[in-house]
Amino acid sequence: MIDKILFGFAAVMISEGLVYLLAPHALETLLKTLKTLSISARRQMGALLCMAGCILLALSL
């Protein structure tokens, strides 16, 4: 069980690191765009991403 959790954390860290390594300018642009959105729009986007992740996780089991 713990090995799967560690694998998940490692996969997230690798994918996050690759974004900073390969496309730092695109990440800056994305963050500037997100800054222009309202708080409620950011929360809705976060909720949708969270639900999508949960669905993907449920489908993978």
mmCIF file as Biopython writes it, N, C-alpha, C and O atoms, coordinates in Angstrom:
data_model
#
loop_
_atom_site.group_PDB
_atom_site.id
_atom_site.type_symbol
_atom_site.label_atom_id
_atom_site.label_alt_id
_atom_site.label_comp_id
_atom_site.label_asym_id
_atom_site.label_entity_id
_atom_site.label_seq_id
_atom_site.pdbx_PDB_ins_code
_atom_site.Cartn_x
_atom_site.Cartn_y
_atom_site.Cartn_z
_atom_site.occupancy
_atom_site.B_iso_or_equiv
_atom_site.auth_seq_id
_atom_site.auth_asym_id
_atom_site.pdbx_PDB_model_num
ATOM 1   N N  . MET A ? 1  ? 0.824   -1.203 0.000   1.0 0.0 1  A 1 
ATOM 2   C CA . MET A ? 1  ? 0.000   0.000  0.000   1.0 0.0 1  A 1 
ATOM 3   C C  . MET A ? 1  ? 0.863   1.259  0.000   1.0 0.0 1  A 1 
ATOM 4   O O  . MET A ? 1  ? 0.658   2.165  -0.809  1.0 0.0 1  A 1 
ATOM 5   N N  . ILE A ? 2  ? 1.827   1.305  0.914   1.0 0.0 2  A 1 
ATOM 6   C CA . ILE A ? 2  ? 2.666   2.500  1.005   1.0 0.0 2  A 1 
ATOM 7   C C  . ILE A ? 2  ? 3.497   2.688  -0.265  1.0 0.0 2  A 1 
ATOM 8   O O  . ILE A ? 2  ? 3.804   3.814  -0.655  1.0 0.0 2  A 1 
ATOM 9   N N  . ASP A ? 3  ? 3.858   1.571  -0.904  1.0 0.0 3  A 1 
ATOM 10  C CA . ASP A ? 3  ? 4.639   1.684  -2.132  1.0 0.0 3  A 1 
ATOM 11  C C  . ASP A ? 3  ? 3.832   2.331  -3.253  1.0 0.0 3  A 1 
ATOM 12  O O  . ASP A ? 3  ? 4.391   3.047  -4.083  1.0 0.0 3  A 1 
ATOM 13  N N  . LYS A ? 4  ? 2.522   2.084  -3.284  1.0 0.0 4  A 1 
ATOM 14  C CA . LYS A ? 4  ? 1.668   2.716  -4.294  1.0 0.0 4  A 1 
ATOM 15  C C  . LYS A ? 4  ? 1.511   4.208  -4.025  1.0 0.0 4  A 1 
ATOM 16  O O  . LYS A ? 4  ? 1.488   5.014  -4.956  1.0 0.0 4  A 1 
ATOM 17  N N  . ILE A ? 5  ? 1.402   4.571  -2.756  1.0 0.0 5  A 1 
ATOM 18  C CA . ILE A ? 5  ? 1.299   5.985  -2.399  1.0 0.0 5  A 1 
ATOM 19  C C  . ILE A ? 5  ? 2.586   6.717  -2.759  1.0 0.0 5  A 1 
ATOM 20  O O  . ILE A ? 5  ? 2.550   7.808  -3.328  1.0 0.0 5  A 1 
ATOM 21  N N  . LEU A ? 6  ? 3.716   6.113  -2.427  1.0 0.0 6  A 1 
ATOM 22  C CA . LEU A ? 6  ? 5.003   6.723  -2.778  1.0 0.0 6  A 1 
ATOM 23  C C  . LEU A ? 6  ? 5.175   6.818  -4.286  1.0 0.0 6  A 1 
ATOM 24  O O  . LEU A ? 6  ? 5.707   7.807  -4.791  1.0 0.0 6  A 1 
ATOM 25  N N  . PHE A ? 7  ? 4.726   5.793  -5.010  1.0 0.0 7  A 1 
ATOM 26  C CA . PHE A ? 7  ? 4.785   5.841  -6.467  1.0 0.0 7  A 1 
ATOM 27  C C  . PHE A ? 7  ? 3.951   7.002  -7.005  1.0 0.0 7  A 1 
ATOM 28  O O  . PHE A ? 7  ? 4.378   7.707  -7.919  1.0 0.0 7  A 1 
ATOM 29  N N  . GLY A ? 8  ? 2.763   7.198  -6.436  1.0 0.0 8  A 1 
ATOM 30  C CA . GLY A ? 8  ? 1.907   8.304  -6.865  1.0 0.0 8  A 1 
ATOM 31  C C  . GLY A ? 8  ? 2.561   9.655  -6.609  1.0 0.0 8  A 1 
ATOM 32  O O  . GLY A ? 8  ? 2.568   10.519 -7.486  1.0 0.0 8  A 1 
ATOM 33  N N  . PHE A ? 9  ? 3.115   9.842  -5.402  1.0 0.0 9  A 1 
ATOM 34  C CA . PHE A ? 9  ? 3.800   11.094 -5.095  1.0 0.0 9  A 1 
ATOM 35  C C  . PHE A ? 9  ? 4.993   11.322 -6.019  1.0 0.0 9  A 1 
ATOM 36  O O  . PHE A ? 9  ? 5.219   12.439 -6.485  1.0 0.0 9  A 1 
ATOM 37  N N  . ALA A ? 10 ? 5.752   10.262 -6.281  1.0 0.0 10 A 1 
ATOM 38  C CA . ALA A ? 10 ? 6.909   10.384 -7.167  1.0 0.0 10 A 1 
ATOM 39  C C  . ALA A ? 10 ? 6.475   10.762 -8.578  1.0 0.0 10 A 1 
ATOM 40  O O  . ALA A ? 10 ? 7.121   11.590 -9.220  1.0 0.0 10 A 1 
ATOM 41  N N  . ALA A ? 11 ? 5.391   10.168 -9.067  1.0 0.0 11 A 1 
ATOM 42  C CA . ALA A ? 11 ? 4.902   10.487 -10.411 1.0 0.0 11 A 1 
ATOM 43  C C  . ALA A ? 11 ? 4.474   11.940 -10.508 1.0 0.0 11 A 1 
ATOM 44  O O  . ALA A ? 11 ? 4.751   12.610 -11.504 1.0 0.0 11 A 1 
ATOM 45  N N  . VAL A ? 12 ? 3.792   12.433 -9.467  1.0 0.0 12 A 1 
ATOM 46  C CA . VAL A ? 12 ? 3.371   13.837 -9.460  1.0 0.0 12 A 1 
ATOM 47  C C  . VAL A ? 12 ? 4.588   14.758 -9.427  1.0 0.0 12 A 1 
ATOM 48  O O  . VAL A ? 12 ? 4.629   15.755 -10.148 1.0 0.0 12 A 1 
ATOM 49  N N  . MET A ? 13 ? 5.574   14.432 -8.600  1.0 0.0 13 A 1 
ATOM 50  C CA . MET A ? 13 ? 6.773   15.266 -8.501  1.0 0.0 13 A 1 
ATOM 51  C C  . MET A ? 13 ? 7.545   15.291 -9.816  1.0 0.0 13 A 1 
ATOM 52  O O  . MET A ? 13 ? 8.060   16.336 -10.213 1.0 0.0 13 A 1 
ATOM 53  N N  . ILE A ? 14 ? 7.628   14.160 -10.484 1.0 0.0 14 A 1 
ATOM 54  C CA . ILE A ? 14 ? 8.324   14.105 -11.774 1.0 0.0 14 A 1 
ATOM 55  C C  . ILE A ? 14 ? 7.586   14.943 -12.808 1.0 0.0 14 A 1 
ATOM 56  O O  . ILE A ? 14 ? 8.210   15.714 -13.536 1.0 0.0 14 A 1 
ATOM 57  N N  . SER A ? 15 ? 6.266   14.803 -12.883 1.0 0.0 15 A 1 
ATOM 58  C CA . SER A ? 15 ? 5.511   15.573 -13.884 1.0 0.0 15 A 1 
ATOM 59  C C  . SER A ? 15 ? 5.572   17.072 -13.582 1.0 0.0 15 A 1 
ATOM 60  O O  . SER A ? 15 ? 5.688   17.880 -14.503 1.0 0.0 15 A 1 
ATOM 61  N N  . GLU A ? 16 ? 5.493   17.452 -12.307 1.0 0.0 16 A 1 
ATOM 62  C CA . GLU A ? 16 ? 5.609   18.876 -11.951 1.0 0.0 16 A 1 
ATOM 63  C C  . GLU A ? 16 ? 7.003   19.396 -12.299 1.0 0.0 16 A 1 
ATOM 64  O O  . GLU A ? 16 ? 7.146   20.492 -12.840 1.0 0.0 16 A 1 
ATOM 65  N N  . GLY A ? 17 ? 8.006   18.619 -11.990 1.0 0.0 17 A 1 
ATOM 66  C CA . GLY A ? 17 ? 9.377   19.031 -12.288 1.0 0.0 17 A 1 
ATOM 67  C C  . GLY A ? 17 ? 9.622   19.184 -13.782 1.0 0.0 17 A 1 
ATOM 68  O O  . GLY A ? 17 ? 10.338  20.090 -14.207 1.0 0.0 17 A 1 
ATOM 69  N N  . LEU A ? 18 ? 9.032   18.304 -14.576 1.0 0.0 18 A 1 
ATOM 70  C CA . LEU A ? 18 ? 9.198   18.395 -16.028 1.0 0.0 18 A 1 
ATOM 71  C C  . LEU A ? 18 ? 8.587   19.680 -16.579 1.0 0.0 18 A 1 
ATOM 72  O O  . LEU A ? 18 ? 9.122   20.271 -17.518 1.0 0.0 18 A 1 
ATOM 73  N N  . VAL A ? 19 ? 7.481   20.110 -16.006 1.0 0.0 19 A 1 
ATOM 74  C CA . VAL A ? 19 ? 6.860   21.357 -16.459 1.0 0.0 19 A 1 
ATOM 75  C C  . VAL A ? 19 ? 7.810   22.523 -16.221 1.0 0.0 19 A 1 
ATOM 76  O O  . VAL A ? 19 ? 8.015   23.354 -17.105 1.0 0.0 19 A 1 
ATOM 77  N N  . TYR A ? 20 ? 8.388   22.583 -15.026 1.0 0.0 20 A 1 
ATOM 78  C CA . TYR A ? 20 ? 9.329   23.666 -14.712 1.0 0.0 20 A 1 
ATOM 79  C C  . TYR A ? 20 ? 10.603  23.561 -15.556 1.0 0.0 20 A 1 
ATOM 80  O O  . TYR A ? 20 ? 11.188  24.578 -15.929 1.0 0.0 20 A 1 
ATOM 81  N N  . LEU A ? 21 ? 11.025  22.347 -15.853 1.0 0.0 21 A 1 
ATOM 82  C CA . LEU A ? 21 ? 12.243  22.148 -16.633 1.0 0.0 21 A 1 
ATOM 83  C C  . LEU A ? 21 ? 12.046  22.472 -18.111 1.0 0.0 21 A 1 
ATOM 84  O O  . LEU A ? 21 ? 12.884  23.142 -18.715 1.0 0.0 21 A 1 
ATOM 85  N N  . LEU A ? 22 ? 10.951  22.005 -18.693 1.0 0.0 22 A 1 
ATOM 86  C CA . LEU A ? 22 ? 10.773  22.097 -20.136 1.0 0.0 22 A 1 
ATOM 87  C C  . LEU A ? 22 ? 10.002  23.328 -20.608 1.0 0.0 22 A 1 
ATOM 88  O O  . LEU A ? 22 ? 10.201  23.786 -21.733 1.0 0.0 22 A 1 
ATOM 89  N N  . ALA A ? 23 ? 9.118   23.872 -19.756 1.0 0.0 23 A 1 
ATOM 90  C CA . ALA A ? 23 ? 8.287   24.979 -20.223 1.0 0.0 23 A 1 
ATOM 91  C C  . ALA A ? 23 ? 8.073   26.030 -19.134 1.0 0.0 23 A 1 
ATOM 92  O O  . ALA A ? 23 ? 6.931   26.294 -18.757 1.0 0.0 23 A 1 
ATOM 93  N N  . PRO A ? 24 ? 9.135   26.627 -18.628 1.0 0.0 24 A 1 
ATOM 94  C CA . PRO A ? 24 ? 8.949   27.617 -17.559 1.0 0.0 24 A 1 
ATOM 95  C C  . PRO A ? 24 ? 8.188   28.863 -18.022 1.0 0.0 24 A 1 
ATOM 96  O O  . PRO A ? 24 ? 7.434   29.454 -17.249 1.0 0.0 24 A 1 
ATOM 97  N N  . HIS A ? 25 ? 8.387   29.260 -19.281 1.0 0.0 25 A 1 
ATOM 98  C CA . HIS A ? 25 ? 7.687   30.446 -19.782 1.0 0.0 25 A 1 
ATOM 99  C C  . HIS A ? 25 ? 6.187   30.181 -19.901 1.0 0.0 25 A 1 
ATOM 100 O O  . HIS A ? 25 ? 5.371   31.040 -19.565 1.0 0.0 25 A 1 
ATOM 101 N N  . ALA A ? 26 ? 5.831   29.001 -20.377 1.0 0.0 26 A 1 
ATOM 102 C CA . ALA A ? 26 ? 4.416   28.652 -20.489 1.0 0.0 26 A 1 
ATOM 103 C C  . ALA A ? 26 ? 3.766   28.591 -19.109 1.0 0.0 26 A 1 
ATOM 104 O O  . ALA A ? 26 ? 2.601   28.957 -18.955 1.0 0.0 26 A 1 
ATOM 105 N N  . LEU A ? 27 ? 4.502   28.139 -18.123 1.0 0.0 27 A 1 
ATOM 106 C CA . LEU A ? 27 ? 3.972   28.096 -16.764 1.0 0.0 27 A 1 
ATOM 107 C C  . LEU A ? 27 ? 3.738   29.505 -16.228 1.0 0.0 27 A 1 
ATOM 108 O O  . LEU A ? 27 ? 2.728   29.761 -15.571 1.0 0.0 27 A 1 
ATOM 109 N N  . GLU A ? 28 ? 4.662   30.415 -16.504 1.0 0.0 28 A 1 
ATOM 110 C CA . GLU A ? 28 ? 4.483   31.812 -16.098 1.0 0.0 28 A 1 
ATOM 111 C C  . GLU A ? 28 ? 3.236   32.409 -16.740 1.0 0.0 28 A 1 
ATOM 112 O O  . GLU A ? 28 ? 2.455   33.093 -16.078 1.0 0.0 28 A 1 
ATOM 113 N N  . THR A ? 29 ? 3.055   32.151 -18.019 1.0 0.0 29 A 1 
ATOM 114 C CA . THR A ? 29 ? 1.884   32.653 -18.729 1.0 0.0 29 A 1 
ATOM 115 C C  . THR A ? 29 ? 0.599   32.078 -18.131 1.0 0.0 29 A 1 
ATOM 116 O O  . THR A ? 29 ? -0.388  32.792 -17.959 1.0 0.0 29 A 1 
ATOM 117 N N  . LEU A ? 30 ? 0.623   30.789 -17.819 1.0 0.0 30 A 1 
ATOM 118 C CA . LEU A ? 30 ? -0.539  30.152 -17.218 1.0 0.0 30 A 1 
ATOM 119 C C  . LEU A ? 30 ? -0.861  30.774 -15.864 1.0 0.0 30 A 1 
ATOM 120 O O  . LEU A ? 30 ? -2.026  31.039 -15.567 1.0 0.0 30 A 1 
ATOM 121 N N  . LEU A ? 31 ? 0.150   31.007 -15.048 1.0 0.0 31 A 1 
ATOM 122 C CA . LEU A ? 31 ? -0.082  31.601 -13.731 1.0 0.0 31 A 1 
ATOM 123 C C  . LEU A ? 31 ? -0.621  33.022 -13.837 1.0 0.0 31 A 1 
ATOM 124 O O  . LEU A ? 31 ? -1.475  33.422 -13.046 1.0 0.0 31 A 1 
ATOM 125 N N  . LYS A ? 32 ? -0.127  33.788 -14.809 1.0 0.0 32 A 1 
ATOM 126 C CA . LYS A ? 32 ? -0.650  35.142 -15.018 1.0 0.0 32 A 1 
ATOM 127 C C  . LYS A ? 32 ? -2.113  35.093 -15.448 1.0 0.0 32 A 1 
ATOM 128 O O  . LYS A ? 32 ? -2.919  35.917 -15.015 1.0 0.0 32 A 1 
ATOM 129 N N  . THR A ? 33 ? -2.454  34.125 -16.300 1.0 0.0 33 A 1 
ATOM 130 C CA . THR A ? 33 ? -3.835  33.974 -16.752 1.0 0.0 33 A 1 
ATOM 131 C C  . THR A ? 33 ? -4.736  33.567 -15.588 1.0 0.0 33 A 1 
ATOM 132 O O  . THR A ? 33 ? -5.847  34.078 -15.448 1.0 0.0 33 A 1 
ATOM 133 N N  . LEU A ? 34 ? -4.256  32.651 -14.759 1.0 0.0 34 A 1 
ATOM 134 C CA . LEU A ? 34 ? -5.041  32.232 -13.609 1.0 0.0 34 A 1 
ATOM 135 C C  . LEU A ? 34 ? -5.272  33.380 -12.636 1.0 0.0 34 A 1 
ATOM 136 O O  . LEU A ? 34 ? -6.304  33.443 -11.968 1.0 0.0 34 A 1 
ATOM 137 N N  . LYS A ? 35 ? -4.307  34.282 -12.564 1.0 0.0 35 A 1 
ATOM 138 C CA . LYS A ? 35 ? -4.427  35.420 -11.655 1.0 0.0 35 A 1 
ATOM 139 C C  . LYS A ? 35 ? -5.576  36.335 -12.065 1.0 0.0 35 A 1 
ATOM 140 O O  . LYS A ? 35 ? -6.162  37.010 -11.218 1.0 0.0 35 A 1 
ATOM 141 N N  . THR A ? 36 ? -5.899  36.363 -13.344 1.0 0.0 36 A 1 
ATOM 142 C CA . THR A ? 36 ? -6.970  37.237 -13.829 1.0 0.0 36 A 1 
ATOM 143 C C  . THR A ? 36 ? -8.359  36.654 -13.566 1.0 0.0 36 A 1 
ATOM 144 O O  . THR A ? 36 ? -9.353  37.377 -13.632 1.0 0.0 36 A 1 
ATOM 145 N N  . LEU A ? 37 ? -8.437  35.357 -13.271 1.0 0.0 37 A 1 
ATOM 146 C CA . LEU A ? 37 ? -9.732  34.722 -13.004 1.0 0.0 37 A 1 
ATOM 147 C C  . LEU A ? 37 ? -10.216 35.073 -11.603 1.0 0.0 37 A 1 
ATOM 148 O O  . LEU A ? 37 ? -9.422  35.357 -10.706 1.0 0.0 37 A 1 
ATOM 149 N N  . SER A ? 38 ? -11.506 35.049 -11.439 1.0 0.0 38 A 1 
ATOM 150 C CA . SER A ? 38 ? -12.077 35.303 -10.113 1.0 0.0 38 A 1 
ATOM 151 C C  . SER A ? 38 ? -11.812 34.107 -9.206  1.0 0.0 38 A 1 
ATOM 152 O O  . SER A ? 38 ? -11.495 33.010 -9.665  1.0 0.0 38 A 1 
ATOM 153 N N  . ILE A ? 39 ? -11.952 34.351 -7.909  1.0 0.0 39 A 1 
ATOM 154 C CA . ILE A ? 39 ? -11.746 33.283 -6.931  1.0 0.0 39 A 1 
ATOM 155 C C  . ILE A ? 39 ? -12.741 32.143 -7.162  1.0 0.0 39 A 1 
ATOM 156 O O  . ILE A ? 39 ? -12.374 30.971 -7.083  1.0 0.0 39 A 1 
ATOM 157 N N  . SER A ? 40 ? -13.988 32.485 -7.443  1.0 0.0 40 A 1 
ATOM 158 C CA . SER A ? 40 ? -14.997 31.439 -7.644  1.0 0.0 40 A 1 
ATOM 159 C C  . SER A ? 40 ? -14.686 30.611 -8.899  1.0 0.0 40 A 1 
ATOM 160 O O  . SER A ? 40 ? -14.909 29.401 -8.908  1.0 0.0 40 A 1 
ATOM 161 N N  . ALA A ? 41 ? -14.179 31.246 -9.945  1.0 0.0 41 A 1 
ATOM 162 C CA . ALA A ? 41 ? -13.818 30.502 -11.158 1.0 0.0 41 A 1 
ATOM 163 C C  . ALA A ? 41 ? -12.650 29.558 -10.881 1.0 0.0 41 A 1 
ATOM 164 O O  . ALA A ? 41 ? -12.623 28.434 -11.381 1.0 0.0 41 A 1 
ATOM 165 N N  . ARG A ? 42 ? -11.681 30.021 -10.081 1.0 0.0 42 A 1 
ATOM 166 C CA . ARG A ? 42 ? -10.554 29.154 -9.713  1.0 0.0 42 A 1 
ATOM 167 C C  . ARG A ? 42 ? -11.025 27.985 -8.863  1.0 0.0 42 A 1 
ATOM 168 O O  . ARG A ? 42 ? -10.544 26.864 -9.025  1.0 0.0 42 A 1 
ATOM 169 N N  . ARG A ? 43 ? -11.972 28.242 -7.950  1.0 0.0 43 A 1 
ATOM 170 C CA . ARG A ? 43 ? -12.490 27.152 -7.120  1.0 0.0 43 A 1 
ATOM 171 C C  . ARG A ? 43 ? -13.251 26.140 -7.959  1.0 0.0 43 A 1 
ATOM 172 O O  . ARG A ? 43 ? -13.130 24.935 -7.742  1.0 0.0 43 A 1 
ATOM 173 N N  . GLN A ? 44 ? -14.035 26.625 -8.920  1.0 0.0 44 A 1 
ATOM 174 C CA . GLN A ? 44 ? -14.774 25.714 -9.800  1.0 0.0 44 A 1 
ATOM 175 C C  . GLN A ? 44 ? -13.812 24.860 -10.612 1.0 0.0 44 A 1 
ATOM 176 O O  . GLN A ? 44 ? -14.026 23.658 -10.772 1.0 0.0 44 A 1 
ATOM 177 N N  . MET A ? 45 ? -12.753 25.479 -11.126 1.0 0.0 45 A 1 
ATOM 178 C CA . MET A ? 45 ? -11.763 24.736 -11.898 1.0 0.0 45 A 1 
ATOM 179 C C  . MET A ? 45 ? -11.082 23.699 -11.012 1.0 0.0 45 A 1 
ATOM 180 O O  . MET A ? 45 ? -10.850 22.568 -11.441 1.0 0.0 45 A 1 
ATOM 181 N N  . GLY A ? 46 ? -10.762 24.079 -9.782  1.0 0.0 46 A 1 
ATOM 182 C CA . GLY A ? 46 ? -10.149 23.140 -8.847  1.0 0.0 46 A 1 
ATOM 183 C C  . GLY A ? 46 ? -11.068 21.975 -8.531  1.0 0.0 46 A 1 
ATOM 184 O O  . GLY A ? 46 ? -10.623 20.829 -8.463  1.0 0.0 46 A 1 
ATOM 185 N N  . ALA A ? 47 ? -12.353 22.265 -8.336  1.0 0.0 47 A 1 
ATOM 186 C CA . ALA A ? 47 ? -13.314 21.206 -8.047  1.0 0.0 47 A 1 
ATOM 187 C C  . ALA A ? 47 ? -13.453 20.249 -9.235  1.0 0.0 47 A 1 
ATOM 188 O O  . ALA A ? 47 ? -13.521 19.034 -9.054  1.0 0.0 47 A 1 
ATOM 189 N N  . LEU A ? 48 ? -13.495 20.803 -10.443 1.0 0.0 48 A 1 
ATOM 190 C CA . LEU A ? 48 ? -13.593 19.957 -11.641 1.0 0.0 48 A 1 
ATOM 191 C C  . LEU A ? 48 ? -12.362 19.077 -11.803 1.0 0.0 48 A 1 
ATOM 192 O O  . LEU A ? 48 ? -12.475 17.898 -12.137 1.0 0.0 48 A 1 
ATOM 193 N N  . LEU A ? 49 ? -11.188 19.650 -11.569 1.0 0.0 49 A 1 
ATOM 194 C CA . LEU A ? 49 ? -9.966  18.859 -11.678 1.0 0.0 49 A 1 
ATOM 195 C C  . LEU A ? 49 ? -9.909  17.768 -10.617 1.0 0.0 49 A 1 
ATOM 196 O O  . LEU A ? 49 ? -9.470  16.649 -10.886 1.0 0.0 49 A 1 
ATOM 197 N N  . CYS A ? 50 ? -10.353 18.100 -9.419  1.0 0.0 50 A 1 
ATOM 198 C CA . CYS A ? 50 ? -10.386 17.122 -8.340  1.0 0.0 50 A 1 
ATOM 199 C C  . CYS A ? 50 ? -11.342 15.976 -8.667  1.0 0.0 50 A 1 
ATOM 200 O O  . CYS A ? 50 ? -11.006 14.808 -8.471  1.0 0.0 50 A 1 
ATOM 201 N N  . MET A ? 51 ? -12.523 16.310 -9.162  1.0 0.0 51 A 1 
ATOM 202 C CA . MET A ? 51 ? -13.493 15.277 -9.543  1.0 0.0 51 A 1 
ATOM 203 C C  . MET A ? 51 ? -12.958 14.413 -10.685 1.0 0.0 51 A 1 
ATOM 204 O O  . MET A ? 51 ? -13.114 13.192 -10.671 1.0 0.0 51 A 1 
ATOM 205 N N  . ALA A ? 52 ? -12.328 15.048 -11.669 1.0 0.0 52 A 1 
ATOM 206 C CA . ALA A ? 52 ? -11.765 14.296 -12.781 1.0 0.0 52 A 1 
ATOM 207 C C  . ALA A ? 52 ? -10.681 13.334 -12.294 1.0 0.0 52 A 1 
ATOM 208 O O  . ALA A ? 52 ? -10.603 12.193 -12.749 1.0 0.0 52 A 1 
ATOM 209 N N  . GLY A ? 53 ? -9.852  13.802 -11.372 1.0 0.0 53 A 1 
ATOM 210 C CA . GLY A ? 53 ? -8.815  12.940 -10.809 1.0 0.0 53 A 1 
ATOM 211 C C  . GLY A ? 53 ? -9.409  11.776 -10.047 1.0 0.0 53 A 1 
ATOM 212 O O  . GLY A ? 53 ? -8.926  10.649 -10.160 1.0 0.0 53 A 1 
ATOM 213 N N  . CYS A ? 54 ? -10.455 12.029 -9.268  1.0 0.0 54 A 1 
ATOM 214 C CA . CYS A ? 54 ? -11.119 10.961 -8.530  1.0 0.0 54 A 1 
ATOM 215 C C  . CYS A ? 54 ? -11.737 9.932  -9.471  1.0 0.0 54 A 1 
ATOM 216 O O  . CYS A ? 54 ? -11.674 8.730  -9.212  1.0 0.0 54 A 1 
ATOM 217 N N  . ILE A ? 55 ? -12.328 10.402 -10.554 1.0 0.0 55 A 1 
ATOM 218 C CA . ILE A ? 55 ? -12.927 9.484  -11.531 1.0 0.0 55 A 1 
ATOM 219 C C  . ILE A ? 55 ? -11.843 8.642  -12.186 1.0 0.0 55 A 1 
ATOM 220 O O  . ILE A ? 55 ? -12.002 7.430  -12.330 1.0 0.0 55 A 1 
ATOM 221 N N  . LEU A ? 56 ? -10.752 9.269  -12.580 1.0 0.0 56 A 1 
ATOM 222 C CA . LEU A ? 56 ? -9.646  8.511  -13.180 1.0 0.0 56 A 1 
ATOM 223 C C  . LEU A ? 56 ? -9.083  7.487  -12.208 1.0 0.0 56 A 1 
ATOM 224 O O  . LEU A ? 56 ? -8.774  6.357  -12.587 1.0 0.0 56 A 1 
ATOM 225 N N  . LEU A ? 57 ? -8.954  7.891  -10.960 1.0 0.0 57 A 1 
ATOM 226 C CA . LEU A ? 57 ? -8.448  6.969  -9.934  1.0 0.0 57 A 1 
ATOM 227 C C  . LEU A ? 57 ? -9.407  5.797  -9.745  1.0 0.0 57 A 1 
ATOM 228 O O  . LEU A ? 57 ? -8.972  4.650  -9.639  1.0 0.0 57 A 1 
ATOM 229 N N  . ALA A ? 58 ? -10.707 6.080  -9.702  1.0 0.0 58 A 1 
ATOM 230 C CA . ALA A ? 58 ? -11.699 5.007  -9.543  1.0 0.0 58 A 1 
ATOM 231 C C  . ALA A ? 58 ? -11.693 4.064  -10.743 1.0 0.0 58 A 1 
ATOM 232 O O  . ALA A ? 58 ? -11.848 2.853  -10.582 1.0 0.0 58 A 1 
ATOM 233 N N  . LEU A ? 59 ? -11.516 4.604  -11.925 1.0 0.0 59 A 1 
ATOM 234 C CA . LEU A ? 59 ? -11.482 3.756  -13.123 1.0 0.0 59 A 1 
ATOM 235 C C  . LEU A ? 59 ? -10.236 2.884  -13.191 1.0 0.0 59 A 1 
ATOM 236 O O  . LEU A ? 59 ? -10.249 1.811  -13.793 1.0 0.0 59 A 1 
ATOM 237 N N  . SER A ? 60 ? -9.162  3.357  -12.569 1.0 0.0 60 A 1 
ATOM 238 C CA . SER A ? 60 ? -7.910  2.607  -12.633 1.0 0.0 60 A 1 
ATOM 239 C C  . SER A ? 60 ? -7.866  1.462  -11.631 1.0 0.0 60 A 1 
ATOM 240 O O  . SER A ? 60 ? -6.989  0.602  -11.717 1.0 0.0 60 A 1 
ATOM 241 N N  . LEU A ? 61 ? -8.796  1.436  -10.685 1.0 0.0 61 A 1 
ATOM 242 C CA . LEU A ? 61 ? -8.794  0.368  -9.659  1.0 0.0 61 A 1 
ATOM 243 C C  . LEU A ? 61 ? -9.484  -0.869 -10.138 1.0 0.0 61 A 1 
ATOM 244 O O  . LEU A ? 61 ? -9.570  -1.853 -9.403  1.0 0.0 61 A 1 
#
